[in-house]
Amino acid sequence: MAACREEAFTRVVGPYGCLVVIRASLELEQALRIVNLATSESNSAITVWKGHERPDGWEWGIELIHPTMDFWGLEL
């Protein structure tokens, strides 16, 4: 599969992953590279849940593979 880049919007973040809304077509268990644009940190991730379609894209549950507690730049 060819690499692509897509901007997503987080709805919920936690130490081990996030809920995002994204327009791109994804598959369950798809490997991703998540980049936090606010901190420039990146982490390998995998899609673990597909939610509802919204006007701005699909909801996806993303699990971080090697989470760091400060990945989001927030105190969680």
Secondary structure, 3 states (H helix, E strand, C coil): CCCCCCCCEEEEEECCEEEEEECCCCCCCCEEEEECCCCCCEEEEEEEEEEEEECCEEEEEEEECCCCCCCCCCCC
